[in-house]
């Protein structure tokens, strides 16, 4: 499943459902809350961690840590409209090929790990690291780097 997000500057991208986990909130409970808000679906069981992503935007002074989990049991009807952030405008079930096509507009830290998982379906979680240099989207330099345990997780 992918959701289409409309960004502040009007561009859009497709990602997995998700969002910010609140301070003190359990990761999977927070992820379930985000999935429900963005898609209307209630997740009852998670199969486990698929991969992690760490993005360090050096010049913007932020770090993004992402965990991507796969659900195996859920209920409800797919619907969009209750996203409190107001960025999710569409959600769809899609096959791997269509997902990879949809991901073409996503940032590399979204597109590359998800595409790799869709193509390989590895058993143990993988880690992906990215470094972003610059402050303007049109001129940013994004590079794949080794995972850095020295960068704060939260």
CNS distance restraints for C-alpha pairs under 8 A (distance, minus, plus):
assign (resid   1 and name CA) (resid  16 and name CA) 6.42 0.50 0.50
assign (resid   1 and name CA) (resid  17 and name CA) 7.67 0.50 0.50
assign (resid   1 and name CA) (resid  91 and name CA) 7.09 0.50 0.50
assign (resid   1 and name CA) (resid  92 and name CA) 5.64 0.50 0.50
assign (resid   1 and name CA) (resid  93 and name CA) 4.51 0.50 0.50
assign (resid   1 and name CA) (resid  94 and name CA) 6.02 0.50 0.50
assign (resid   2 and name CA) (resid  14 and name CA) 6.12 0.50 0.50
assign (resid   2 and name CA) (resid  15 and name CA) 5.39 0.50 0.50
assign (resid   2 and name CA) (resid  16 and name CA) 4.72 0.50 0.50
assign (resid   2 and name CA) (resid  17 and name CA) 6.44 0.50 0.50
assign (resid   2 and name CA) (resid  91 and name CA) 5.71 0.50 0.50
assign (resid   2 and name CA) (resid  92 and name CA) 5.66 0.50 0.50
assign (resid   2 and name CA) (resid  93 and name CA) 6.67 0.50 0.50
assign (resid   2 and name CA) (resid  94 and name CA) 7.39 0.50 0.50
assign (resid   2 and name CA) (resid  99 and name CA) 7.33 0.50 0.50
assign (resid   3 and name CA) (resid  14 and name CA) 5.44 0.50 0.50
assign (resid   3 and name CA) (resid  15 and name CA) 5.54 0.50 0.50
assign (resid   3 and name CA) (resid  16 and name CA) 5.96 0.50 0.50
assign (resid   3 and name CA) (resid  17 and name CA) 5.94 0.50 0.50
assign (resid   3 and name CA) (resid  38 and name CA) 7.82 0.50 0.50
assign (resid   3 and name CA) (resid  39 and name CA) 7.99 0.50 0.50
assign (resid   3 and name CA) (resid  88 and name CA) 6.35 0.50 0.50
assign (resid   3 and name CA) (resid  89 and name CA) 7.44 0.50 0.50
assign (resid   3 and name CA) (resid  90 and name CA) 5.56 0.50 0.50
assign (resid   3 and name CA) (resid  91 and name CA) 4.20 0.50 0.50
assign (resid   3 and name CA) (resid  92 and name CA) 6.51 0.50 0.50
assign (resid   4 and name CA) (resid  12 and name CA) 6.68 0.50 0.50
assign (resid   4 and name CA) (resid  13 and name CA) 5.65 0.50 0.50
assign (resid   4 and name CA) (resid  14 and name CA) 4.41 0.50 0.50
assign (resid   4 and name CA) (resid  15 and name CA) 6.62 0.50 0.50
assign (resid   4 and name CA) (resid  88 and name CA) 5.65 0.50 0.50
assign (resid   4 and name CA) (resid  89 and name CA) 5.82 0.50 0.50
assign (resid   4 and name CA) (resid  90 and name CA) 5.06 0.50 0.50
assign (resid   4 and name CA) (resid  91 and name CA) 6.21 0.50 0.50
assign (resid   5 and name CA) (resid  12 and name CA) 5.36 0.50 0.50
assign (resid   5 and name CA) (resid  13 and name CA) 5.44 0.50 0.50
assign (resid   5 and name CA) (resid  14 and name CA) 6.12 0.50 0.50
assign (resid   5 and name CA) (resid  15 and name CA) 7.55 0.50 0.50
assign (resid   5 and name CA) (resid  87 and name CA) 5.03 0.50 0.50
assign (resid   5 and name CA) (resid  88 and name CA) 4.48 0.50 0.50
assign (resid   5 and name CA) (resid  89 and name CA) 6.04 0.50 0.50
assign (resid   5 and name CA) (resid  90 and name CA) 7.45 0.50 0.50
assign (resid   6 and name CA) (resid  10 and name CA) 6.06 0.50 0.50
assign (resid   6 and name CA) (resid  11 and name CA) 5.92 0.50 0.50
assign (resid   6 and name CA) (resid  12 and name CA) 4.38 0.50 0.50
assign (resid   6 and name CA) (resid  13 and name CA) 6.83 0.50 0.50
assign (resid   6 and name CA) (resid  87 and name CA) 5.12 0.50 0.50
assign (resid   6 and name CA) (resid  88 and name CA) 6.53 0.50 0.50
assign (resid   6 and name CA) (resid  89 and name CA) 6.90 0.50 0.50
assign (resid   7 and name CA) (resid  11 and name CA) 5.50 0.50 0.50
assign (resid   7 and name CA) (resid  12 and name CA) 5.74 0.50 0.50
assign (resid   7 and name CA) (resid  13 and name CA) 7.97 0.50 0.50
assign (resid   7 and name CA) (resid  87 and name CA) 6.53 0.50 0.50
assign (resid  12 and name CA) (resid 105 and name CA) 7.35 0.50 0.50
assign (resid  13 and name CA) (resid 102 and name CA) 7.84 0.50 0.50
assign (resid  13 and name CA) (resid 103 and name CA) 7.13 0.50 0.50
assign (resid  13 and name CA) (resid 105 and name CA) 5.26 0.50 0.50
assign (resid  13 and name CA) (resid 106 and name CA) 5.02 0.50 0.50
assign (resid  14 and name CA) (resid 102 and name CA) 6.11 0.50 0.50
assign (resid  14 and name CA) (resid 103 and name CA) 5.71 0.50 0.50
assign (resid  14 and name CA) (resid 105 and name CA) 7.08 0.50 0.50
assign (resid  14 and name CA) (resid 106 and name CA) 6.07 0.50 0.50
assign (resid  15 and name CA) (resid 103 and name CA) 7.08 0.50 0.50
assign (resid  15 and name CA) (resid 106 and name CA) 7.08 0.50 0.50
assign (resid  15 and name CA) (resid 110 and name CA) 6.81 0.50 0.50
assign (resid  17 and name CA) (resid  34 and name CA) 6.95 0.50 0.50
assign (resid  17 and name CA) (resid  35 and name CA) 5.50 0.50 0.50
assign (resid  17 and name CA) (resid  38 and name CA) 6.51 0.50 0.50
assign (resid  17 and name CA) (resid  39 and name CA) 7.54 0.50 0.50
assign (resid  18 and name CA) (resid  31 and name CA) 6.02 0.50 0.50
assign (resid  18 and name CA) (resid  34 and name CA) 5.19 0.50 0.50
assign (resid  18 and name CA) (resid  35 and name CA) 5.93 0.50 0.50
assign (resid  18 and name CA) (resid  38 and name CA) 7.72 0.50 0.50
assign (resid  19 and name CA) (resid  31 and name CA) 7.21 0.50 0.50
assign (resid  19 and name CA) (resid  34 and name CA) 5.93 0.50 0.50
assign (resid  20 and name CA) (resid  30 and name CA) 7.79 0.50 0.50
assign (resid  20 and name CA) (resid  34 and name CA) 7.94 0.50 0.50
assign (resid  21 and name CA) (resid  25 and name CA) 6.29 0.50 0.50
assign (resid  21 and name CA) (resid  26 and name CA) 7.77 0.50 0.50
assign (resid  21 and name CA) (resid  27 and name CA) 6.45 0.50 0.50
assign (resid  21 and name CA) (resid  30 and name CA) 5.23 0.50 0.50
assign (resid  21 and name CA) (resid  31 and name CA) 7.04 0.50 0.50
assign (resid  22 and name CA) (resid  30 and name CA) 7.04 0.50 0.50
assign (resid  25 and name CA) (resid  29 and name CA) 7.00 0.50 0.50
assign (resid  25 and name CA) (resid  30 and name CA) 6.12 0.50 0.50
assign (resid  26 and name CA) (resid  30 and name CA) 6.01 0.50 0.50
assign (resid  27 and name CA) (resid  31 and name CA) 6.03 0.50 0.50
assign (resid  28 and name CA) (resid  32 and name CA) 6.00 0.50 0.50
assign (resid  28 and name CA) (resid  46 and name CA) 7.95 0.50 0.50
assign (resid  29 and name CA) (resid  33 and name CA) 6.22 0.50 0.50
assign (resid  30 and name CA) (resid  34 and name CA) 6.20 0.50 0.50
assign (resid  31 and name CA) (resid  35 and name CA) 6.15 0.50 0.50
assign (resid  32 and name CA) (resid  36 and name CA) 6.17 0.50 0.50
assign (resid  32 and name CA) (resid  42 and name CA) 6.80 0.50 0.50
assign (resid  32 and name CA) (resid  43 and name CA) 5.78 0.50 0.50
assign (resid  33 and name CA) (resid  37 and name CA) 6.16 0.50 0.50
assign (resid  34 and name CA) (resid  38 and name CA) 6.10 0.50 0.50
assign (resid  35 and name CA) (resid  39 and name CA) 5.72 0.50 0.50
assign (resid  35 and name CA) (resid  40 and name CA) 7.10 0.50 0.50
assign (resid  35 and name CA) (resid  41 and name CA) 6.44 0.50 0.50
assign (resid  35 and name CA) (resid  42 and name CA) 7.20 0.50 0.50
assign (resid  35 and name CA) (resid  43 and name CA) 7.62 0.50 0.50
assign (resid  36 and name CA) (resid  40 and name CA) 4.55 0.50 0.50
assign (resid  36 and name CA) (resid  41 and name CA) 4.87 0.50 0.50
assign (resid  36 and name CA) (resid  42 and name CA) 5.48 0.50 0.50
assign (resid  36 and name CA) (resid  43 and name CA) 7.71 0.50 0.50
assign (resid  37 and name CA) (resid  82 and name CA) 5.38 0.50 0.50
assign (resid  37 and name CA) (resid  83 and name CA) 4.96 0.50 0.50
assign (resid  37 and name CA) (resid  84 and name CA) 7.17 0.50 0.50
assign (resid  38 and name CA) (resid  79 and name CA) 7.89 0.50 0.50
assign (resid  38 and name CA) (resid  80 and name CA) 6.02 0.50 0.50
assign (resid  38 and name CA) (resid  81 and name CA) 7.23 0.50 0.50
assign (resid  38 and name CA) (resid  82 and name CA) 6.35 0.50 0.50
assign (resid  38 and name CA) (resid  83 and name CA) 4.90 0.50 0.50
assign (resid  38 and name CA) (resid  88 and name CA) 6.39 0.50 0.50
assign (resid  39 and name CA) (resid  78 and name CA) 5.47 0.50 0.50
assign (resid  39 and name CA) (resid  79 and name CA) 5.21 0.50 0.50
assign (resid  39 and name CA) (resid  80 and name CA) 5.32 0.50 0.50
assign (resid  39 and name CA) (resid  81 and name CA) 7.98 0.50 0.50
assign (resid  39 and name CA) (resid  82 and name CA) 7.97 0.50 0.50
assign (resid  39 and name CA) (resid  91 and name CA) 6.59 0.50 0.50
assign (resid  40 and name CA) (resid  76 and name CA) 6.44 0.50 0.50
assign (resid  40 and name CA) (resid  77 and name CA) 6.19 0.50 0.50
assign (resid  40 and name CA) (resid  78 and name CA) 5.50 0.50 0.50
assign (resid  40 and name CA) (resid  79 and name CA) 5.30 0.50 0.50
assign (resid  40 and name CA) (resid  80 and name CA) 6.71 0.50 0.50
assign (resid  40 and name CA) (resid  82 and name CA) 7.67 0.50 0.50
assign (resid  41 and name CA) (resid  74 and name CA) 6.57 0.50 0.50
assign (resid  41 and name CA) (resid  75 and name CA) 5.76 0.50 0.50
assign (resid  41 and name CA) (resid  76 and name CA) 4.81 0.50 0.50
assign (resid  41 and name CA) (resid  77 and name CA) 6.09 0.50 0.50
assign (resid  41 and name CA) (resid  78 and name CA) 6.08 0.50 0.50
assign (resid  41 and name CA) (resid  79 and name CA) 7.94 0.50 0.50
assign (resid  42 and name CA) (resid  74 and name CA) 5.34 0.50 0.50
assign (resid  42 and name CA) (resid  75 and name CA) 5.29 0.50 0.50
assign (resid  42 and name CA) (resid  76 and name CA) 6.15 0.50 0.50
assign (resid  43 and name CA) (resid  71 and name CA) 6.64 0.50 0.50
assign (resid  43 and name CA) (resid  72 and name CA) 8.00 0.50 0.50
assign (resid  43 and name CA) (resid  73 and name CA) 6.05 0.50 0.50
assign (resid  43 and name CA) (resid  74 and name CA) 4.21 0.50 0.50
assign (resid  43 and name CA) (resid  75 and name CA) 6.67 0.50 0.50
assign (resid  44 and name CA) (resid  71 and name CA) 7.85 0.50 0.50
assign (resid  44 and name CA) (resid  72 and name CA) 7.83 0.50 0.50
assign (resid  44 and name CA) (resid  73 and name CA) 5.26 0.50 0.50
assign (resid  44 and name CA) (resid  74 and name CA) 5.19 0.50 0.50
assign (resid  44 and name CA) (resid  75 and name CA) 7.65 0.50 0.50
assign (resid  45 and name CA) (resid  71 and name CA) 5.86 0.50 0.50
assign (resid  45 and name CA) (resid  72 and name CA) 5.66 0.50 0.50
assign (resid  45 and name CA) (resid  73 and name CA) 5.01 0.50 0.50
assign (resid  45 and name CA) (resid  74 and name CA) 7.02 0.50 0.50
assign (resid  46 and name CA) (resid  69 and name CA) 6.78 0.50 0.50
assign (resid  46 and name CA) (resid  70 and name CA) 5.81 0.50 0.50
assign (resid  46 and name CA) (resid  71 and name CA) 4.20 0.50 0.50
assign (resid  46 and name CA) (resid  72 and name CA) 5.66 0.50 0.50
assign (resid  46 and name CA) (resid  73 and name CA) 7.18 0.50 0.50
assign (resid  47 and name CA) (resid  69 and name CA) 7.09 0.50 0.50
assign (resid  47 and name CA) (resid  70 and name CA) 5.46 0.50 0.50
assign (resid  47 and name CA) (resid  71 and name CA) 5.49 0.50 0.50
assign (resid  47 and name CA) (resid  72 and name CA) 5.74 0.50 0.50
assign (resid  48 and name CA) (resid  69 and name CA) 5.52 0.50 0.50
assign (resid  48 and name CA) (resid  70 and name CA) 6.07 0.50 0.50
assign (resid  48 and name CA) (resid  71 and name CA) 7.69 0.50 0.50
assign (resid  49 and name CA) (resid  67 and name CA) 6.92 0.50 0.50
assign (resid  49 and name CA) (resid  68 and name CA) 5.96 0.50 0.50
assign (resid  49 and name CA) (resid  69 and name CA) 4.41 0.50 0.50
assign (resid  49 and name CA) (resid  70 and name CA) 6.73 0.50 0.50
assign (resid  49 and name CA) (resid 125 and name CA) 5.95 0.50 0.50
assign (resid  50 and name CA) (resid  67 and name CA) 7.75 0.50 0.50
assign (resid  50 and name CA) (resid  68 and name CA) 5.61 0.50 0.50
assign (resid  50 and name CA) (resid  69 and name CA) 5.33 0.50 0.50
assign (resid  50 and name CA) (resid  70 and name CA) 6.62 0.50 0.50
assign (resid  50 and name CA) (resid 117 and name CA) 7.58 0.50 0.50
assign (resid  50 and name CA) (resid 122 and name CA) 7.86 0.50 0.50
assign (resid  50 and name CA) (resid 123 and name CA) 7.86 0.50 0.50
assign (resid  50 and name CA) (resid 124 and name CA) 7.15 0.50 0.50
assign (resid  50 and name CA) (resid 125 and name CA) 4.86 0.50 0.50
assign (resid  50 and name CA) (resid 126 and name CA) 6.97 0.50 0.50
assign (resid  51 and name CA) (resid  67 and name CA) 6.15 0.50 0.50
assign (resid  51 and name CA) (resid  68 and name CA) 5.49 0.50 0.50
assign (resid  51 and name CA) (resid  69 and name CA) 7.35 0.50 0.50
assign (resid  51 and name CA) (resid 113 and name CA) 7.52 0.50 0.50
assign (resid  51 and name CA) (resid 125 and name CA) 4.60 0.50 0.50
assign (resid  51 and name CA) (resid 126 and name CA) 4.69 0.50 0.50
assign (resid  51 and name CA) (resid 127 and name CA) 5.74 0.50 0.50
assign (resid  51 and name CA) (resid 128 and name CA) 7.73 0.50 0.50
assign (resid  52 and name CA) (resid  65 and name CA) 7.37 0.50 0.50
assign (resid  52 and name CA) (resid  66 and name CA) 5.48 0.50 0.50
assign (resid  52 and name CA) (resid  67 and name CA) 4.57 0.50 0.50
assign (resid  52 and name CA) (resid  68 and name CA) 6.21 0.50 0.50
assign (resid  52 and name CA) (resid 125 and name CA) 7.22 0.50 0.50
assign (resid  52 and name CA) (resid 126 and name CA) 6.37 0.50 0.50
assign (resid  52 and name CA) (resid 127 and name CA) 4.85 0.50 0.50
assign (resid  52 and name CA) (resid 128 and name CA) 6.24 0.50 0.50
assign (resid  53 and name CA) (resid  64 and name CA) 7.83 0.50 0.50
assign (resid  53 and name CA) (resid  65 and name CA) 5.79 0.50 0.50
assign (resid  53 and name CA) (resid  66 and name CA) 4.93 0.50 0.50
assign (resid  53 and name CA) (resid  67 and name CA) 6.58 0.50 0.50
assign (resid  53 and name CA) (resid 109 and name CA) 6.90 0.50 0.50
assign (resid  53 and name CA) (resid 113 and name CA) 7.78 0.50 0.50
assign (resid  53 and name CA) (resid 127 and name CA) 5.87 0.50 0.50
assign (resid  53 and name CA) (resid 128 and name CA) 4.73 0.50 0.50
assign (resid  53 and name CA) (resid 129 and name CA) 5.80 0.50 0.50
assign (resid  53 and name CA) (resid 130 and name CA) 7.80 0.50 0.50
assign (resid  54 and name CA) (resid  63 and name CA) 7.17 0.50 0.50
assign (resid  54 and name CA) (resid  64 and name CA) 5.69 0.50 0.50
assign (resid  54 and name CA) (resid  65 and name CA) 4.64 0.50 0.50
assign (resid  54 and name CA) (resid  66 and name CA) 6.37 0.50 0.50
assign (resid  54 and name CA) (resid 127 and name CA) 7.90 0.50 0.50
assign (resid  54 and name CA) (resid 128 and name CA) 6.30 0.50 0.50
assign (resid  54 and name CA) (resid 129 and name CA) 4.80 0.50 0.50
assign (resid  54 and name CA) (resid 130 and name CA) 6.21 0.50 0.50
assign (resid  54 and name CA) (resid 147 and name CA) 6.82 0.50 0.50
assign (resid  55 and name CA) (resid  63 and name CA) 5.60 0.50 0.50
assign (resid  55 and name CA) (resid  64 and name CA) 4.95 0.50 0.50
assign (resid  55 and name CA) (resid  65 and name CA) 6.50 0.50 0.50
assign (resid  55 and name CA) (resid 109 and name CA) 7.21 0.50 0.50
assign (resid  55 and name CA) (resid 129 and name CA) 5.95 0.50 0.50
assign (resid  55 and name CA) (resid 130 and name CA) 4.71 0.50 0.50
assign (resid  55 and name CA) (resid 131 and name CA) 5.78 0.50 0.50
assign (resid  55 and name CA) (resid 132 and name CA) 7.19 0.50 0.50
assign (resid  56 and name CA) (resid  61 and name CA) 7.73 0.50 0.50
assign (resid  56 and name CA) (resid  62 and name CA) 6.18 0.50 0.50
assign (resid  56 and name CA) (resid  63 and name CA) 4.57 0.50 0.50
assign (resid  56 and name CA) (resid  64 and name CA) 6.51 0.50 0.50
assign (resid  56 and name CA) (resid 130 and name CA) 6.30 0.50 0.50
assign (resid  56 and name CA) (resid 131 and name CA) 4.88 0.50 0.50
assign (resid  56 and name CA) (resid 132 and name CA) 6.03 0.50 0.50
assign (resid  57 and name CA) (resid  61 and name CA) 5.79 0.50 0.50
assign (resid  57 and name CA) (resid  62 and name CA) 5.33 0.50 0.50
assign (resid  57 and name CA) (resid  63 and name CA) 6.14 0.50 0.50
assign (resid  57 and name CA) (resid 131 and name CA) 5.92 0.50 0.50
assign (resid  57 and name CA) (resid 132 and name CA) 4.44 0.50 0.50
assign (resid  57 and name CA) (resid 133 and name CA) 6.16 0.50 0.50
assign (resid  57 and name CA) (resid 134 and name CA) 7.95 0.50 0.50
assign (resid  58 and name CA) (resid  62 and name CA) 6.90 0.50 0.50
assign (resid  58 and name CA) (resid 131 and name CA) 7.04 0.50 0.50
assign (resid  58 and name CA) (resid 132 and name CA) 6.11 0.50 0.50
assign (resid  58 and name CA) (resid 133 and name CA) 5.77 0.50 0.50
assign (resid  58 and name CA) (resid 134 and name CA) 7.71 0.50 0.50
assign (resid  59 and name CA) (resid 132 and name CA) 7.66 0.50 0.50
assign (resid  59 and name CA) (resid 133 and name CA) 5.79 0.50 0.50
assign (resid  59 and name CA) (resid 134 and name CA) 5.62 0.50 0.50
assign (resid  59 and name CA) (resid 135 and name CA) 6.22 0.50 0.50
assign (resid  60 and name CA) (resid 134 and name CA) 7.39 0.50 0.50
assign (resid  60 and name CA) (resid 135 and name CA) 6.10 0.50 0.50
assign (resid  63 and name CA) (resid 151 and name CA) 7.72 0.50 0.50
assign (resid  63 and name CA) (resid 152 and name CA) 7.66 0.50 0.50
assign (resid  63 and name CA) (resid 153 and name CA) 7.95 0.50 0.50
assign (resid  65 and name CA) (resid 153 and name CA) 6.21 0.50 0.50
assign (resid  65 and name CA) (resid 154 and name CA) 7.49 0.50 0.50
assign (resid  78 and name CA) (resid  91 and name CA) 7.39 0.50 0.50
assign (resid  78 and name CA) (resid  92 and name CA) 7.90 0.50 0.50
assign (resid  79 and name CA) (resid  91 and name CA) 7.23 0.50 0.50
assign (resid  80 and name CA) (resid  88 and name CA) 7.11 0.50 0.50
assign (resid  80 and name CA) (resid  89 and name CA) 6.45 0.50 0.50
assign (resid  80 and name CA) (resid  90 and name CA) 6.15 0.50 0.50
assign (resid  80 and name CA) (resid  91 and name CA) 6.72 0.50 0.50
assign (resid  81 and name CA) (resid  86 and name CA) 7.95 0.50 0.50
assign (resid  81 and name CA) (resid  88 and name CA) 7.70 0.50 0.50
assign (resid  81 and name CA) (resid  89 and name CA) 7.28 0.50 0.50
assign (resid  82 and name CA) (resid  86 and name CA) 7.90 0.50 0.50
assign (resid  83 and name CA) (resid  87 and name CA) 7.08 0.50 0.50
assign (resid  83 and name CA) (resid  88 and name CA) 6.38 0.50 0.50
assign (resid  94 and name CA) (resid  98 and name CA) 6.07 0.50 0.50
assign (resid  94 and name CA) (resid  99 and name CA) 6.05 0.50 0.50
assign (resid  95 and name CA) (resid  99 and name CA) 6.06 0.50 0.50
assign (resid  96 and name CA) (resid 100 and name CA) 6.16 0.50 0.50
assign (resid  96 and name CA) (resid 118 and name CA) 6.06 0.50 0.50
assign (resid  96 and name CA) (resid 119 and name CA) 7.75 0.50 0.50
assign (resid  97 and name CA) (resid 101 and name CA) 6.34 0.50 0.50
assign (resid  98 and name CA) (resid 102 and name CA) 6.10 0.50 0.50
assign (resid  99 and name CA) (resid 103 and name CA) 6.14 0.50 0.50
assign (resid 100 and name CA) (resid 104 and name CA) 6.85 0.50 0.50
assign (resid 100 and name CA) (resid 111 and name CA) 7.73 0.50 0.50
assign (resid 100 and name CA) (resid 115 and name CA) 5.90 0.50 0.50
assign (resid 103 and name CA) (resid 110 and name CA) 7.73 0.50 0.50
assign (resid 103 and name CA) (resid 111 and name CA) 5.36 0.50 0.50
assign (resid 103 and name CA) (resid 115 and name CA) 7.91 0.50 0.50
assign (resid 104 and name CA) (resid 111 and name CA) 6.84 0.50 0.50
assign (resid 106 and name CA) (resid 110 and name CA) 5.99 0.50 0.50
assign (resid 106 and name CA) (resid 111 and name CA) 5.58 0.50 0.50
assign (resid 107 and name CA) (resid 111 and name CA) 6.06 0.50 0.50
assign (resid 108 and name CA) (resid 112 and name CA) 5.43 0.50 0.50
assign (resid 108 and name CA) (resid 142 and name CA) 7.67 0.50 0.50
assign (resid 109 and name CA) (resid 113 and name CA) 6.61 0.50 0.50
assign (resid 109 and name CA) (resid 128 and name CA) 7.69 0.50 0.50
assign (resid 109 and name CA) (resid 129 and name CA) 7.84 0.50 0.50
assign (resid 109 and name CA) (resid 130 and name CA) 6.65 0.50 0.50
assign (resid 110 and name CA) (resid 114 and name CA) 6.31 0.50 0.50
assign (resid 111 and name CA) (resid 115 and name CA) 5.88 0.50 0.50
assign (resid 112 and name CA) (resid 116 and name CA) 6.05 0.50 0.50
assign (resid 113 and name CA) (resid 117 and name CA) 6.16 0.50 0.50
assign (resid 113 and name CA) (resid 128 and name CA) 6.89 0.50 0.50
assign (resid 114 and name CA) (resid 118 and name CA) 6.11 0.50 0.50
assign (resid 115 and name CA) (resid 119 and name CA) 6.17 0.50 0.50
assign (resid 116 and name CA) (resid 120 and name CA) 5.94 0.50 0.50
assign (resid 116 and name CA) (resid 121 and name CA) 7.77 0.50 0.50
assign (resid 117 and name CA) (resid 121 and name CA) 4.88 0.50 0.50
assign (resid 117 and name CA) (resid 122 and name CA) 6.65 0.50 0.50
assign (resid 127 and name CA) (resid 147 and name CA) 6.60 0.50 0.50
assign (resid 128 and name CA) (resid 144 and name CA) 7.56 0.50 0.50
assign (resid 128 and name CA) (resid 145 and name CA) 7.61 0.50 0.50
assign (resid 128 and name CA) (resid 146 and name CA) 7.08 0.50 0.50
assign (resid 128 and name CA) (resid 147 and name CA) 6.14 0.50 0.50
assign (resid 129 and name CA) (resid 144 and name CA) 5.83 0.50 0.50
assign (resid 129 and name CA) (resid 145 and name CA) 5.00 0.50 0.50
assign (resid 129 and name CA) (resid 146 and name CA) 5.32 0.50 0.50
assign (resid 129 and name CA) (resid 147 and name CA) 4.62 0.50 0.50
assign (resid 129 and name CA) (resid 148 and name CA) 7.31 0.50 0.50
assign (resid 130 and name CA) (resid 142 and name CA) 6.77 0.50 0.50
assign (resid 130 and name CA) (resid 143 and name CA) 5.54 0.50 0.50
assign (resid 130 and name CA) (resid 144 and name CA) 4.47 0.50 0.50
assign (resid 130 and name CA) (resid 145 and name CA) 5.16 0.50 0.50
assign (resid 130 and name CA) (resid 146 and name CA) 7.58 0.50 0.50
assign (resid 130 and name CA) (resid 147 and name CA) 7.87 0.50 0.50
assign (resid 131 and name CA) (resid 142 and name CA) 5.77 0.50 0.50
assign (resid 131 and name CA) (resid 143 and name CA) 5.32 0.50 0.50
assign (resid 131 and name CA) (resid 144 and name CA) 6.47 0.50 0.50
assign (resid 131 and name CA) (resid 145 and name CA) 6.47 0.50 0.50
assign (resid 132 and name CA) (resid 140 and name CA) 6.71 0.50 0.50
assign (resid 132 and name CA) (resid 141 and name CA) 5.76 0.50 0.50
assign (resid 132 and name CA) (resid 142 and name CA) 4.55 0.50 0.50
assign (resid 132 and name CA) (resid 143 and name CA) 6.54 0.50 0.50
assign (resid 133 and name CA) (resid 140 and name CA) 5.68 0.50 0.50
assign (resid 133 and name CA) (resid 141 and name CA) 5.14 0.50 0.50
assign (resid 133 and name CA) (resid 142 and name CA) 6.47 0.50 0.50
assign (resid 134 and name CA) (resid 139 and name CA) 6.79 0.50 0.50
assign (resid 134 and name CA) (resid 140 and name CA) 4.72 0.50 0.50
assign (resid 134 and name CA) (resid 141 and name CA) 6.49 0.50 0.50
assign (resid 135 and name CA) (resid 139 and name CA) 7.78 0.50 0.50
assign (resid 135 and name CA) (resid 140 and name CA) 6.46 0.50 0.50
assign (resid 136 and name CA) (resid 140 and name CA) 5.81 0.50 0.50
